[in-house]
Amino acid sequence: MKRVALWLVTVVREGEVFTKEELRQAFPGVSQVDRRMRDLRDFGWVIHTNREADNLDPHEQRFVQQGIAVWEPGKATRPRGTIAIGAGKRREIISGDGNMCRSCGITPGAYYEGTHEPAQLDIARRPVHRPGGETVVELVTECQRCRLGARDLVADLDAVLRSVKALPADERRTLAGWADADERDFRSIERVWSSYRSLPEESRAEVRAALGL
């Protein structure tokens, strides 16, 4: 991992694109060198694939930003609470999360509304505040948009206006009230459901147990 970090800094350099083949050629005979590079993300290194940047091909990656200088003595200790994510663990988390993004509900391969961009699911590390004040890190499924925010999205006023006109009169009155107050008054149960829905599976299981399920 330390050697890969130095290669990224001295050969690839921040902001530049490299390929999986170039990485493997730089470290001949090193098994699972791709995984060694992914481990750098636990130390604050930002390396994008085509999941995070739609202008990258599947075989390309971009070295976005250097994190902790792991080659320095004492700097390569894995941060406390870090969870390693292997292929088996990734499948387990996505399956436990219902094969959908827990933030927006989109499923893999489904197109984002108004685009031809298919959703891809990945695993995010989410801090969870537990009873008693402890904060732990759990794994949760999210799509690339929810992980990165609304990157390059364009608001479509025309579509919104057409949707408003298509609403039944009673729903338009309800929407008018929300627009006038500039907020929607969610019922308590709706707020709890929204919070529950976004929890990682480990925490959702505790809520279900509390409900007697």
C-alpha positions as CSV (number, residue, x, y, z in Angstrom):
1,M,0.0,0.0,0.0
2,K,2.8,2.4,0.9
3,R,4.5,1.7,-2.5
4,V,1.3,2.3,-4.4
5,A,0.8,5.6,-2.5
6,L,4.3,6.8,-3.5
7,W,3.7,5.7,-7.1
8,L,0.5,7.7,-7.3
9,V,2.2,10.8,-5.9
10,T,5.4,10.6,-7.9
11,V,4.3,9.0,-11.2
12,V,0.6,9.5,-11.7
13,R,0.2,12.8,-9.8
14,E,-3.0,14.4,-8.5
15,G,-5.7,15.0,-11.0
16,E,-4.4,12.6,-13.6
17,V,-6.0,9.4,-15.0
18,F,-4.3,6.0,-15.0
19,T,-5.5,2.5,-16.0
20,K,-5.7,-0.8,-14.1
21,E,-3.1,-2.2,-16.4
22,E,-0.6,0.6,-15.7
23,L,-1.0,-0.1,-12.0
24,R,-0.4,-3.8,-12.4
25,Q,2.6,-3.2,-14.7
26,A,4.1,-0.9,-12.1
27,F,3.9,-3.7,-9.5
28,P,4.6,-7.0,-11.3
29,G,4.1,-10.0,-9.2
30,V,2.2,-8.2,-6.5
31,S,-1.0,-10.0,-5.7
32,Q,-4.2,-8.0,-5.3
33,V,-2.5,-4.6,-6.0
34,D,-5.9,-3.1,-6.8
35,R,-7.0,-3.9,-3.3
36,R,-3.8,-2.4,-1.8
37,M,-4.7,0.8,-3.6
38,R,-8.4,0.8,-2.5
39,D,-7.1,0.5,1.1
40,L,-5.7,4.0,0.7
41,R,-9.3,5.4,0.8
42,D,-9.4,4.5,4.5
43,F,-6.6,7.0,5.0
44,G,-8.3,9.9,3.2
45,W,-7.0,9.3,-0.3
46,V,-9.6,10.1,-3.1
47,I,-9.4,7.8,-6.1
48,H,-12.3,7.9,-8.5
49,T,-13.6,5.1,-10.8
50,N,-16.4,5.3,-13.4
51,R,-18.8,4.9,-10.5
52,E,-17.9,8.3,-9.2
53,A,-17.0,10.0,-12.5
54,D,-19.0,9.3,-15.6
55,N,-16.3,10.6,-17.9
56,L,-14.0,7.6,-16.9
57,D,-14.0,4.3,-18.8
58,P,-14.4,1.1,-16.7
59,H,-10.6,0.4,-16.9
60,E,-9.7,3.9,-15.9
61,Q,-9.3,5.6,-12.5
62,R,-8.4,9.2,-11.5
63,F,-6.1,10.1,-8.6
64,V,-8.0,13.0,-7.2
65,Q,-6.4,13.9,-3.9
66,Q,-3.6,12.6,-1.6
67,G,-4.6,11.7,2.0
68,I,-2.4,10.7,4.9
69,A,1.3,10.1,4.0
70,V,1.1,6.4,4.8
71,W,4.8,5.9,4.0
72,E,5.8,7.9,7.0
73,P,6.5,6.0,10.2
74,G,3.4,5.4,12.3
75,K,1.0,6.8,9.6
76,A,-0.1,3.5,8.1
77,T,-2.2,2.4,11.1
78,R,-5.8,1.8,10.0
79,P,-8.1,4.4,11.5
80,R,-10.2,3.2,14.4
81,G,-13.6,1.9,13.5
82,T,-12.7,1.3,9.8
83,I,-14.5,-1.6,8.2
84,A,-12.9,-3.6,5.5
85,I,-15.1,-4.2,2.5
86,G,-14.4,-7.3,0.4
87,A,-16.5,-8.6,-2.5
88,G,-18.5,-10.9,-0.2
89,K,-19.1,-8.2,2.4
90,R,-20.3,-5.9,-0.4
91,R,-22.8,-8.4,-1.7
92,E,-24.0,-9.0,1.9
93,I,-24.6,-5.3,2.6
94,I,-26.4,-4.6,-0.7
95,S,-28.6,-7.7,-0.3
96,G,-29.4,-6.7,3.3
97,D,-30.3,-3.2,2.1
98,G,-32.9,-4.6,-0.3
99,N,-30.7,-4.1,-3.4
100,M,-31.5,-0.4,-3.5
101,C,-30.0,3.0,-2.4
102,R,-31.1,3.6,1.1
103,S,-31.1,7.3,0.6
104,C,-33.2,7.7,-2.5
105,G,-34.6,4.2,-3.1
106,I,-33.2,3.7,-6.7
107,T,-32.3,0.2,-7.7
108,P,-29.2,-0.8,-9.8
109,G,-29.5,-0.2,-13.5
110,A,-32.6,2.0,-13.1
111,Y,-32.4,5.3,-14.8
112,Y,-32.4,8.6,-12.9
113,E,-35.6,10.5,-13.7
114,G,-35.2,12.6,-16.9
115,T,-31.8,11.1,-17.8
116,H,-30.2,8.2,-19.5
117,E,-27.8,7.6,-16.6
118,P,-28.2,4.2,-14.9
119,A,-27.8,4.0,-11.2
120,Q,-24.8,2.0,-9.7
121,L,-24.8,0.9,-6.1
122,D,-21.8,1.1,-3.8
123,I,-21.1,0.9,-0.1
124,A,-20.7,4.0,2.0
125,R,-19.4,4.2,5.6
126,R,-21.9,6.0,7.7
127,P,-21.4,7.3,11.2
128,V,-24.3,6.2,13.4
129,H,-24.9,7.9,16.7
130,R,-26.0,5.2,19.2
131,P,-27.9,5.4,22.4
132,G,-25.5,6.5,25.1
133,G,-23.6,8.9,22.9
134,E,-21.2,6.5,21.1
135,T,-20.7,7.0,17.4
136,V,-19.9,3.9,15.3
137,V,-19.3,3.4,11.6
138,E,-21.6,1.1,9.7
139,L,-21.9,0.2,6.1
140,V,-24.9,1.2,4.0
141,T,-25.8,1.0,0.3
142,E,-26.0,4.2,-1.7
143,C,-26.0,5.1,-5.4
144,Q,-23.3,7.2,-7.0
145,R,-25.5,10.4,-6.9
146,C,-26.3,10.2,-3.2
147,R,-22.6,9.5,-2.4
148,L,-21.4,12.5,-4.4
149,G,-24.3,14.9,-4.1
150,A,-26.3,16.5,-7.0
151,R,-23.3,16.8,-9.3
152,D,-24.1,18.4,-12.7
153,L,-27.8,18.3,-12.2
154,V,-30.0,20.8,-13.9
155,A,-33.3,22.0,-12.4
156,D,-36.3,21.5,-14.8
157,L,-38.9,24.2,-14.0
158,D,-41.0,23.2,-17.0
159,A,-41.3,19.6,-15.9
160,V,-42.3,20.8,-12.4
161,L,-45.0,23.1,-13.7
162,R,-46.4,20.4,-16.0
163,S,-46.5,18.0,-13.0
164,V,-48.3,20.6,-10.9
165,K,-51.0,21.1,-13.6
166,A,-51.5,17.4,-13.8
167,L,-52.3,17.1,-10.1
168,P,-55.9,16.6,-8.9
169,A,-57.4,19.8,-7.4
170,D,-57.2,18.5,-3.8
171,E,-53.5,17.6,-4.2
172,R,-52.8,21.0,-5.7
173,R,-54.3,22.7,-2.7
174,T,-52.1,20.6,-0.4
175,L,-49.1,21.5,-2.5
176,A,-50.1,25.2,-2.4
177,G,-50.0,25.0,1.4
178,W,-46.6,23.5,1.4
179,A,-45.3,26.1,-1.1
180,D,-46.8,29.0,0.8
181,A,-45.1,27.8,4.1
182,D,-42.0,26.8,2.1
183,E,-42.0,23.5,4.1
184,R,-44.0,20.3,4.4
185,D,-45.3,19.4,7.8
186,F,-44.4,15.7,8.1
187,R,-46.2,13.6,10.6
188,S,-44.1,12.1,13.4
189,I,-44.4,8.6,12.0
190,E,-43.3,9.8,8.5
191,R,-40.2,11.5,10.0
192,V,-39.3,8.3,12.0
193,W,-39.9,6.2,8.8
194,S,-37.6,8.4,6.8
195,S,-34.9,8.2,9.5
196,Y,-35.3,4.4,9.8
197,R,-35.2,3.9,6.0
198,S,-31.7,5.5,5.7
199,L,-30.1,3.5,8.5
200,P,-27.7,0.7,7.7
201,E,-29.1,-2.8,8.0
202,E,-27.4,-3.5,11.4
203,S,-29.1,-0.5,12.9
204,R,-32.4,-1.2,11.1
205,A,-32.4,-4.7,12.7
206,E,-32.3,-3.0,16.2
207,V,-35.2,-0.8,15.4
208,R,-37.2,-3.8,14.2
209,A,-36.4,-5.6,17.4
210,A,-37.6,-2.6,19.4
211,L,-40.9,-2.8,17.4
212,G,-41.2,-6.5,18.4
213,L,-40.6,-7.8,14.9
